[in-house]
Each structure stands twice: as C-alpha cells, then as structure tokens.
Amino acid sequence: EALMLSQVDQDVSDAQRYAKKDFWGRLRHRVSNGAGEIGVSIGQNGHLYCKGEHVTIDQLRDIFFDAPQNMPVTAVIRKHPNAPLKVSNAVTEVAMEAGLRIEFDSEIPPLVPAMPAL
C-alpha cells in the first residue's frame, strides 16, 4: 500500500509539472520520454522515494549516476516541510556529485509513507 501511495503521489507531481511546461518543454519531455527529470520525495521522517519506490541514499546515488549523459538532467526534489535538513542536504550533494541540475518543487508537499522498522 505504501508503494502504491508513493507511485500515485509521483504520478500527480509529474502531471502537475508537465502541465506547467510550455510547448517546447512538453515537446522535450515527450521526445526524451521524461528522462530529463528524476523526481525525489523526502518525507518528514527522512524516508526517500524515487520513481515510486523506497530508496536509500546509496540507491539514489546509483540512480543519479545512471542518468543519461547526452542531455541535461534535473533532480526534482520535493521535501516535506519537516523533513530532516541532513537528508535534504545529502540528496542535494549526491545530485551535485552526479552533475545534475537541481530544482526544489514546493507546489505539492510529498506524501511519503513511513516505512515500518524491520
């Protein structure tokens, strides 16, 4: 259920960002099949979701470094207002290390379910 919720949240965010783009931005998005943006959501407890899945900072690093090198890629970071600053900083640093552009999206606060302790 948590993964379904995070996927719906990502879909809503993606649709909202797509709707804000102008004609050329939508065209670039369609041609690249959305590869120009990598969405990351940070929850109030510091949990990370990317592409609708719960990820660790190391998994996020792999995702960022696997981004296409033939085009500019933007890490779109959505964080809960109470998200831990150290997690937000870590995500930003990893995106910078990978050479990605960074954009903070505060239009819609993320719905990031807390994962139960194992």
ZATOR-373315 format. One record per residue: residue number from 1; residue in three letters; y, z, x of N, C-alpha, C, O, CB in turn. Coordinates in pm, 1 decimal. Glycine has a CB too. Layout:
REM ZATOR-373315
[NUM,'Ala',[Y,Z,X],[Y,Z,X],[Y,Z,X],[Y,Z,X],[Y,Z,X]];
...
//
This chain:
REM ZATOR-373315
[1,'Glu',[-119.8,0.0,82.0],[0.0,0.0,0.0],[125.4,0.0,85.8],[223.6,-67.3,54.6],[0.2,119.8,-93.0]];
[2,'Ala',[120.9,76.9,195.2],[237.7,83.7,282.6],[267.2,-53.0,343.7],[383.3,-92.7,353.9],[216.0,188.1,393.4]];
[3,'Leu',[163.0,-124.7,384.1],[183.7,-256.6,442.9],[235.8,-356.1,339.5],[318.2,-441.8,371.4],[53.6,-308.1,504.2]];
[4,'Met',[187.7,-344.7,215.3],[237.0,-432.6,109.5],[384.5,-407.2,84.0],[462.0,-501.3,66.8],[156.4,-412.6,-19.6]];
[5,'Leu',[423.7,-280.5,81.3],[563.5,-246.1,60.6],[650.6,-299.9,173.9],[758.4,-354.1,149.5],[579.5,-94.6,49.0]];
[6,'Ser',[604.2,-285.1,296.6],[684.3,-333.0,409.3],[694.4,-485.9,407.8],[797.5,-540.8,446.6],[623.4,-285.0,542.6]];
[7,'Gln',[589.1,-555.0,363.6],[593.9,-700.7,356.0],[692.1,-745.7,248.1],[767.6,-840.6,268.8],[453.9,-757.9,328.0]];
[8,'Val',[691.4,-678.7,134.0],[787.2,-711.6,27.3],[929.5,-685.5,76.0],[1019.5,-765.7,51.0],[757.8,-628.7,-101.4]];
[9,'Asp',[949.8,-574.9,144.7],[1081.4,-542.4,199.6],[1127.0,-652.0,295.4],[1242.2,-695.2,289.7],[1078.4,-405.9,271.6]];
[10,'Gln',[1038.3,-696.9,382.8],[1072.9,-802.9,477.9],[1103.5,-932.8,405.5],[1197.7,-1003.1,442.3],[959.3,-824.5,578.4]];
[11,'Asp',[1025.5,-966.0,302.9],[1049.2,-1088.4,226.1],[1185.4,-1086.4,157.4],[1256.7,-1186.7,156.9],[939.1,-1107.5,122.3]];
[12,'Val',[1221.1,-972.3,99.4],[1351.6,-959.3,33.2],[1464.0,-974.1,134.7],[1562.7,-1043.2,109.2],[1362.9,-823.4,-39.5]];
[13,'Ser',[1449.3,-910.0,248.0],[1550.8,-919.0,352.7],[1564.1,-1062.0,403.3],[1675.3,-1112.0,420.5],[1516.6,-825.0,468.7]];
[14,'Asp',[1450.7,-1127.9,427.2],[1454.3,-1267.1,474.0],[1522.8,-1358.6,372.6],[1603.1,-1444.2,409.7],[1312.1,-1317.6,501.7]];
[15,'Ala',[1491.0,-1340.2,245.9],[1551.4,-1422.7,140.6],[1701.4,-1398.8,132.9],[1778.5,-1493.0,114.8],[1486.2,-1393.2,4.4]];
[16,'Gln',[1742.7,-1274.5,146.4],[1885.0,-1241.4,141.6],[1958.7,-1302.5,260.5],[2069.1,-1354.5,244.4],[1904.8,-1088.9,139.4]];
[17,'Arg',[1899.3,-1296.8,379.0],[1962.8,-1356.0,498.0],[1969.2,-1508.8,485.1],[2069.7,-1570.1,521.1],[1885.0,-1316.3,626.9]];
[18,'Tyr',[1863.4,-1568.7,434.6],[1859.8,-1713.6,416.5],[1969.2,-1757.6,318.5],[2035.1,-1859.3,339.9],[1720.6,-1758.5,365.9]];
[19,'Ala',[1987.5,-1680.9,212.0],[2087.4,-1716.0,110.2],[2230.1,-1710.4,165.8],[2318.3,-1780.7,116.4],[2075.0,-1622.0,-10.2]];
[20,'Lys',[2253.1,-1628.1,267.4],[2386.3,-1615.9,326.0],[2420.7,-1729.3,422.8],[2536.9,-1747.2,459.1],[2397.8,-1484.3,397.5]];
[21,'Lys',[2319.7,-1805.6,464.3],[2343.3,-1910.6,563.4],[2411.6,-2030.9,499.8],[2394.6,-2059.0,381.2],[2211.4,-1953.4,628.8]];
[22,'Asp',[2489.2,-2101.0,581.4],[2549.1,-2225.3,533.3],[2444.9,-2337.0,541.0],[2330.1,-2313.3,578.8],[2676.5,-2262.1,616.3]];
[23,'Phe',[2485.0,-2456.2,505.7],[2392.1,-2569.4,503.1],[2322.0,-2588.5,637.2],[2200.2,-2605.5,642.3],[2466.1,-2697.0,465.1]];
[24,'Trp',[2400.1,-2585.6,746.8],[2343.1,-2610.1,879.5],[2250.4,-2496.7,921.4],[2148.0,-2520.7,985.5],[2454.6,-2627.6,983.2]];
[25,'Gly',[2285.0,-2375.4,886.3],[2199.0,-2261.7,917.7],[2066.5,-2269.0,843.7],[1961.3,-2237.5,899.3],[2269.4,-2131.9,884.2]];
[26,'Arg',[2072.4,-2310.8,717.4],[1948.4,-2326.5,639.3],[1863.2,-2440.5,695.1],[1740.5,-2431.4,699.7],[1981.0,-2352.9,490.1]];
[27,'Leu',[1929.9,-2547.6,737.1],[1856.8,-2660.0,794.7],[1786.5,-2618.1,923.6],[1669.0,-2649.4,943.0],[1951.8,-2777.8,821.7]];
[28,'Arg',[1857.7,-2547.2,1012.1],[1795.9,-2497.3,1136.0],[1677.9,-2406.6,1104.5],[1573.7,-2414.0,1169.6],[1899.2,-2421.6,1221.7]];
[29,'His',[1695.0,-2321.0,1004.1],[1589.1,-2227.8,965.3],[1465.3,-2303.9,917.4],[1352.9,-2270.3,954.7],[1639.1,-2132.2,854.9]];
[30,'Arg',[1486.4,-2406.2,835.1],[1373.1,-2483.7,782.2],[1303.5,-2563.9,891.5],[1180.6,-2571.4,894.4],[1420.5,-2578.0,671.5]];
[31,'Val',[1381.4,-2624.0,981.5],[1323.2,-2704.6,1088.7],[1239.4,-2617.2,1182.6],[1132.5,-2658.7,1227.6],[1434.3,-2777.0,1167.9]];
[32,'Ser',[1288.1,-2496.3,1211.8],[1216.0,-2407.0,1303.6],[1113.2,-2321.1,1231.7],[1042.7,-2242.5,1295.1],[1314.1,-2317.5,1377.3]];
[33,'Asn',[1103.9,-2335.2,1099.8],[1012.7,-2253.7,1018.6],[1041.2,-2104.1,1037.1],[949.7,-2021.7,1035.8],[865.9,-2284.5,1055.6]];
[34,'Gly',[1168.7,-2071.0,1054.0],[1209.5,-1931.0,1066.7],[1185.6,-1870.3,1202.7],[1200.5,-1749.2,1218.7],[1139.3,-1850.2,966.4]];
[35,'Ala',[1148.3,-1951.4,1303.0],[1115.9,-1897.6,1435.5],[1239.2,-1849.3,1511.5],[1225.9,-1786.7,1616.6],[1044.2,-2002.7,1517.4]];
[36,'Gly',[1357.3,-1877.0,1460.6],[1479.9,-1836.0,1528.4],[1518.6,-1691.9,1504.0],[1616.0,-1644.0,1562.1],[1591.3,-1923.4,1486.4]];
[37,'Glu',[1444.9,-1621.3,1419.5],[1475.1,-1480.7,1390.9],[1347.4,-1398.6,1389.5],[1244.1,-1441.6,1338.0],[1548.9,-1466.8,1256.3]];
[38,'Ile',[1356.6,-1280.2,1446.7],[1247.5,-1183.2,1441.1],[1304.6,-1057.2,1377.1],[1391.8,-991.9,1434.4],[1186.8,-1153.6,1585.0]];
[39,'Gly',[1255.6,-1023.8,1259.5],[1304.7,-907.6,1187.1],[1231.4,-780.4,1227.2],[1109.0,-778.9,1239.4],[1291.3,-929.8,1038.4]];
[40,'Val',[1308.2,-673.8,1247.4],[1252.7,-542.6,1280.7],[1317.3,-439.9,1187.8],[1439.1,-438.3,1170.7],[1277.1,-506.1,1432.4]];
[41,'Ser',[1234.7,-355.1,1128.7],[1285.3,-247.1,1044.1],[1251.2,-114.7,1108.9],[1138.7,-93.5,1154.0],[1226.6,-255.1,900.6]];
[42,'Ile',[1350.0,-25.0,1113.3],[1331.7,108.6,1170.6],[1351.6,209.8,1059.3],[1457.9,214.7,997.4],[1430.9,134.9,1289.7]];
[43,'Gly',[1249.4,290.6,1033.6],[1255.8,390.4,927.7],[1321.9,519.1,971.8],[1351.2,537.7,1089.9],[1118.6,419.9,877.3]];
[44,'Gln',[1345.3,607.8,876.8],[1414.7,732.9,907.2],[1334.3,822.9,1000.0],[1391.0,910.0,1066.1],[1445.7,807.1,779.2]];
[45,'Asn',[1201.8,802.8,1005.8],[1118.7,881.1,1096.9],[1093.0,808.1,1228.2],[1020.3,858.3,1313.9],[986.7,914.9,1030.7]];
[46,'Gly',[1152.2,690.2,1244.7],[1136.0,614.4,1368.1],[1020.4,516.6,1366.0],[991.1,453.8,1467.8],[1118.1,707.5,1481.1]];
[47,'His',[953.5,502.4,1251.4],[844.5,405.5,1241.8],[902.3,264.3,1244.7],[1008.2,238.6,1187.4],[760.8,428.3,1112.5]];
[48,'Leu',[832.2,173.3,1311.7],[877.8,36.0,1327.0],[788.3,-58.9,1248.7],[666.1,-44.8,1248.3],[881.0,-3.5,1474.7]];
[49,'Tyr',[850.3,-155.1,1183.0],[777.1,-262.1,1116.2],[836.1,-394.7,1161.0],[957.8,-411.6,1168.8],[783.3,-247.3,960.7]];
[50,'Cys',[746.8,-488.0,1190.2],[788.2,-622.4,1228.4],[688.4,-719.1,1166.9],[567.3,-700.3,1178.5],[796.0,-638.9,1384.9]];
[51,'Lys',[739.0,-821.7,1102.1],[654.4,-920.6,1035.3],[562.3,-854.6,933.2],[448.9,-898.2,913.4],[571.6,-997.9,1138.0]];
[52,'Gly',[611.9,-749.3,868.6],[536.8,-682.1,763.6],[426.7,-590.4,812.1],[345.2,-544.3,732.1],[478.6,-782.0,674.8]];
[53,'Glu',[422.5,-562.8,942.2],[318.0,-476.4,996.5],[378.0,-362.2,1076.4],[483.6,-376.1,1138.1],[222.1,-556.8,1083.9]];
[54,'His',[308.6,-248.4,1074.1],[349.3,-133.6,1154.4],[323.1,-167.2,1300.2],[212.8,-209.4,1335.0],[273.4,-3.4,1111.5]];
[55,'Val',[423.4,-149.1,1386.6],[408.6,-179.8,1528.8],[461.4,-65.4,1613.2],[542.3,15.4,1567.6],[481.5,-310.2,1564.4]];
[56,'Thr',[414.3,-59.9,1736.8],[467.0,32.9,1835.4],[572.8,-41.5,1916.5],[587.7,-163.0,1903.3],[353.2,90.0,1927.7]];
[57,'Ile',[644.5,30.2,1998.4],[746.8,-33.6,2081.4],[682.4,-130.9,2180.5],[741.9,-233.6,2213.1],[829.5,73.0,2156.9]];
[58,'Asp',[561.1,-99.8,2228.9],[491.4,-190.7,2320.8],[447.5,-318.5,2249.6],[456.9,-427.4,2306.4],[369.4,-120.7,2382.9]];
[59,'Gln',[400.1,-306.1,2126.5],[363.7,-425.5,2049.7],[487.2,-508.7,2018.9],[481.7,-631.7,2019.6],[292.1,-386.5,1919.1]];
[60,'Leu',[598.3,-441.7,1991.9],[723.6,-512.0,1965.5],[769.3,-587.2,2090.5],[819.3,-699.3,2081.0],[832.8,-413.0,1919.0]];
[61,'Arg',[752.4,-526.2,2205.9],[786.4,-592.4,2332.5],[706.7,-723.1,2345.4],[762.4,-826.9,2381.2],[757.5,-498.1,2454.1]];
[62,'Asp',[576.5,-717.3,2316.1],[493.2,-837.9,2322.4],[542.6,-944.3,2225.5],[548.4,-1062.2,2260.5],[347.2,-803.6,2292.0]];
[63,'Ile',[578.2,-903.6,2103.5],[629.2,-998.6,2003.6],[758.3,-1063.0,2053.2],[775.8,-1184.3,2041.5],[653.4,-927.8,1867.6]];
[64,'Phe',[848.0,-982.8,2108.1],[975.8,-1035.5,2156.7],[953.9,-1132.5,2273.1],[1016.5,-1238.4,2277.7],[1068.5,-920.3,2200.2]];
[65,'Phe',[866.6,-1097.6,2366.2],[844.3,-1184.6,2481.6],[764.2,-1309.1,2446.3],[764.7,-1405.9,2522.4],[773.3,-1108.3,2590.7]];
[66,'Asp',[695.4,-1308.7,2332.6],[622.6,-1427.1,2285.6],[711.4,-1520.1,2203.5],[664.3,-1623.1,2155.2],[502.1,-1384.8,2202.5]];
[67,'Ala',[838.4,-1485.8,2187.1],[930.9,-1568.3,2108.6],[948.6,-1704.1,2176.1],[937.8,-1714.3,2298.3],[1068.5,-1497.2,2092.1]];
[68,'Pro',[975.5,-1807.8,2098.0],[994.5,-1942.0,2155.6],[1104.7,-1941.4,2261.6],[1210.4,-1881.1,2242.8],[1029.0,-2043.7,2044.7]];
[69,'Gln',[1078.7,-2008.6,2371.8],[1175.9,-2015.5,2481.3],[1265.1,-2139.3,2471.1],[1364.1,-2150.3,2543.3],[1103.6,-2015.1,2615.5]];
[70,'Asn',[1230.9,-2231.5,2382.7],[1305.4,-2356.5,2372.9],[1419.3,-2351.4,2271.7],[1480.2,-2453.9,2240.9],[1212.0,-2467.7,2336.9]];
[71,'Met',[1447.9,-2232.6,2220.3],[1554.4,-2219.7,2120.6],[1609.7,-2077.4,2126.4],[1539.2,-1986.0,2169.1],[1502.0,-2253.7,1976.8]];
[72,'Pro',[1733.8,-2057.3,2084.3],[1785.8,-1921.0,2079.0],[1717.4,-1842.0,1967.1],[1704.7,-1889.9,1854.4],[1938.8,-1922.3,2058.3]];
[73,'Val',[1674.5,-1722.3,1999.8],[1606.8,-1636.9,1902.3],[1688.3,-1508.2,1887.8],[1736.7,-1452.0,1986.1],[1458.3,-1605.8,1946.1]];
[74,'Thr',[1702.2,-1463.7,1764.4],[1777.9,-1343.2,1733.7],[1684.6,-1234.5,1682.2],[1603.7,-1258.1,1592.5],[1888.1,-1372.8,1630.6]];
[75,'Ala',[1696.6,-1116.2,1739.5],[1626.9,-998.6,1686.5],[1717.8,-940.1,1579.3],[1828.0,-893.7,1608.8],[1593.6,-891.8,1800.4]];
[76,'Val',[1671.3,-942.5,1455.3],[1748.6,-889.4,1342.9],[1697.6,-747.8,1317.2],[1586.7,-728.7,1267.2],[1735.2,-980.7,1213.4]];
[77,'Ile',[1779.1,-650.0,1351.6],[1738.6,-510.0,1344.2],[1799.7,-445.3,1220.1],[1921.6,-440.8,1203.2],[1781.1,-433.6,1472.1]];
[78,'Arg',[1711.3,-395.4,1134.0],[1753.9,-320.6,1015.5],[1707.4,-178.2,1035.3],[1588.4,-153.4,1054.7],[1696.3,-382.4,881.7]];
[79,'Lys',[1800.5,-84.4,1030.5],[1761.3,54.1,1052.2],[1811.0,143.5,940.6],[1919.3,124.6,885.2],[1813.5,103.6,1185.3]];
[80,'His',[1728.5,240.8,910.0],[1765.0,341.4,811.6],[1883.4,420.1,867.6],[1890.5,441.4,988.6],[1643.8,435.7,777.9]];
[81,'Pro',[1976.6,463.8,782.1],[2091.6,540.0,831.7],[2053.8,666.7,909.7],[2129.7,711.5,995.6],[2179.4,578.0,716.1]];
[82,'Asn',[1937.9,723.6,880.3],[1894.8,845.0,950.6],[1791.3,816.8,1059.2],[1727.9,909.9,1108.8],[1837.8,944.2,851.5]];
[83,'Ala',[1773.3,691.8,1096.6],[1675.3,656.3,1199.6],[1714.9,720.9,1332.5],[1833.3,730.2,1365.1],[1664.5,501.5,1215.0]];
[84,'Pro',[1614.5,765.5,1408.8],[1645.5,826.1,1538.6],[1716.0,726.5,1631.4],[1673.8,611.6,1645.0],[1516.9,877.9,1605.0]];
[85,'Leu',[1822.0,772.2,1693.7],[1900.9,687.2,1781.6],[1817.5,636.1,1899.1],[1834.7,522.2,1942.2],[2022.9,763.4,1832.8]];
[86,'Lys',[1727.4,719.6,1950.9],[1648.4,677.0,2067.3],[1555.8,560.5,2032.3],[1529.7,475.5,2117.5],[1565.9,794.9,2121.7]];
[87,'Val',[1505.9,555.0,1909.4],[1420.5,443.1,1868.4],[1504.7,316.7,1854.6],[1464.1,209.7,1899.9],[1347.7,474.8,1734.8]];
[88,'Ser',[1620.1,328.4,1793.1],[1710.0,214.8,1778.9],[1751.3,161.5,1916.3],[1755.3,40.3,1937.5],[1834.2,254.5,1697.1]];
[89,'Asn',[1781.6,251.0,2008.2],[1818.5,209.8,2143.8],[1701.5,142.8,2214.9],[1720.9,44.9,2287.1],[1866.8,330.3,2224.8]];
[90,'Ala',[1580.6,194.3,2195.4],[1462.7,136.0,2259.6],[1438.1,-5.7,2209.3],[1407.0,-94.9,2288.2],[1339.0,223.3,2234.4]];
[91,'Val',[1451.7,-27.1,2079.2],[1433.5,-161.1,2022.2],[1538.9,-255.8,2077.9],[1508.1,-369.4,2113.7],[1441.1,-157.0,1867.3]];
[92,'Thr',[1661.9,-209.6,2085.3],[1770.7,-291.7,2138.5],[1745.1,-328.0,2284.1],[1764.9,-442.9,2323.7],[1904.6,-218.4,2125.3]];
[93,'Glu',[1701.6,-231.6,2364.0],[1674.3,-257.2,2505.5],[1561.7,-358.5,2523.6],[1570.7,-447.0,2608.6],[1638.8,-127.1,2576.9]];
[94,'Val',[1455.9,-345.8,2444.1],[1343.3,-439.3,2454.9],[1389.0,-580.2,2418.3],[1349.7,-676.9,2483.5],[1225.8,-395.1,2363.5]];
[95,'Ala',[1471.1,-592.4,2315.4],[1522.8,-723.9,2276.6],[1609.5,-782.8,2388.0],[1602.1,-902.5,2415.8],[1604.0,-713.6,2145.6]];
[96,'Met',[1690.5,-699.9,2450.8],[1774.2,-746.7,2561.1],[1689.1,-789.8,2679.6],[1717.8,-891.8,2742.3],[1872.4,-637.5,2603.9]];
[97,'Glu',[1584.2,-713.2,2711.4],[1493.8,-748.7,2820.7],[1430.0,-885.1,2796.8],[1410.4,-962.4,2890.6],[1385.1,-641.8,2837.0]];
[98,'Ala',[1397.8,-914.3,2671.3],[1333.9,-1041.3,2636.4],[1434.2,-1156.2,2627.8],[1395.4,-1271.3,2608.1],[1260.5,-1027.7,2504.2]];
[99,'Gly',[1562.2,-1125.2,2642.5],[1664.3,-1228.9,2637.5],[1699.6,-1275.3,2497.6],[1750.3,-1386.0,2479.3],[1620.0,-1344.9,2716.6]];
[100,'Leu',[1672.9,-1190.7,2398.1],[1703.6,-1226.9,2260.3],[1846.2,-1187.3,2224.2],[1901.0,-1091.0,2277.9],[1604.5,-1160.9,2164.4]];
[101,'Arg',[1904.3,-1262.2,2133.4],[2030.9,-1219.5,2075.0],[1998.1,-1105.1,1979.6],[1886.7,-1096.8,1928.0],[2105.2,-1338.6,2000.8]];
[102,'Ile',[2094.2,-1017.9,1956.6],[2070.3,-901.0,1871.9],[2172.1,-899.6,1759.7],[2291.8,-918.7,1781.0],[2077.6,-769.5,1954.1]];
[103,'Glu',[2121.4,-876.4,1639.4],[2208.7,-864.5,1522.9],[2159.9,-746.6,1439.6],[2041.8,-737.4,1406.1],[2210.3,-997.0,1438.4]];
[104,'Phe',[2251.1,-657.6,1407.0],[2218.1,-545.7,1319.5],[2253.2,-585.6,1177.4],[2366.3,-625.0,1149.1],[2293.3,-415.2,1361.7]];
[105,'Asp',[2155.7,-575.3,1088.2],[2175.1,-612.5,948.3],[2175.6,-484.5,865.5],[2074.5,-415.0,855.5],[2063.6,-711.7,899.1]];
[106,'Ser',[2290.0,-454.9,806.8],[2301.6,-332.4,726.1],[2321.6,-363.2,577.9],[2359.2,-274.9,500.7],[2417.6,-246.9,776.7]];
[107,'Glu',[2296.6,-488.1,537.9],[2313.6,-526.7,397.9],[2221.5,-448.5,305.4],[2265.9,-392.6,205.1],[2288.4,-675.3,381.3]];
[108,'Ile',[2092.9,-444.7,339.5],[1993.4,-375.2,257.8],[1920.6,-275.6,346.9],[1854.1,-317.3,441.7],[1892.6,-475.8,191.5]];
[109,'Pro',[1930.5,-146.4,320.6],[1856.7,-49.9,404.1],[1705.9,-76.3,394.1],[1655.0,-107.0,286.4],[1889.0,96.8,360.8]];
[110,'Pro',[1635.6,-64.3,506.2],[1492.8,-95.1,503.9],[1410.1,9.2,429.4],[1441.7,128.2,429.3],[1441.7,-108.2,644.6]];
[111,'Leu',[1304.4,-38.4,366.9],[1205.3,50.0,305.3],[1088.6,57.9,402.3],[1000.0,-27.6,401.3],[1159.4,-2.0,162.2]];
[112,'Val',[1089.0,159.9,485.3],[986.0,174.0,587.9],[900.4,294.7,552.2],[944.5,408.8,566.2],[1048.8,189.3,730.9]];
[113,'Pro',[778.2,269.8,506.3],[691.4,382.5,471.3],[650.6,460.1,595.3],[623.0,401.6,700.1],[566.9,333.5,396.7]];
[114,'Ala',[646.9,591.9,583.0],[599.2,676.0,692.4],[448.8,664.5,698.5],[380.4,678.1,597.1],[643.1,824.3,674.3]];
[115,'Met',[397.4,639.5,816.9],[253.8,628.3,834.2],[193.6,768.1,846.3],[248.3,852.3,917.7],[219.6,542.3,958.4]];
[116,'Pro',[83.0,794.2,778.6],[21.3,925.8,788.3],[-37.1,949.0,927.5],[-82.0,855.4,993.6],[-87.5,941.3,682.1]];
[117,'Ala',[-35.9,1073.6,970.4],[-94.5,1107.4,1100.0],[-245.2,1088.6,1094.7],[-309.7,1122.8,995.6],[-59.5,1252.5,1140.4]];
[118,'Leu',[-300.2,1034.4,1201.1],[-444.4,1010.0,1206.7],[-515.3,1126.8,1269.4],[-637.7,1124.9,1282.8],[-475.3,882.6,1284.2]];
//
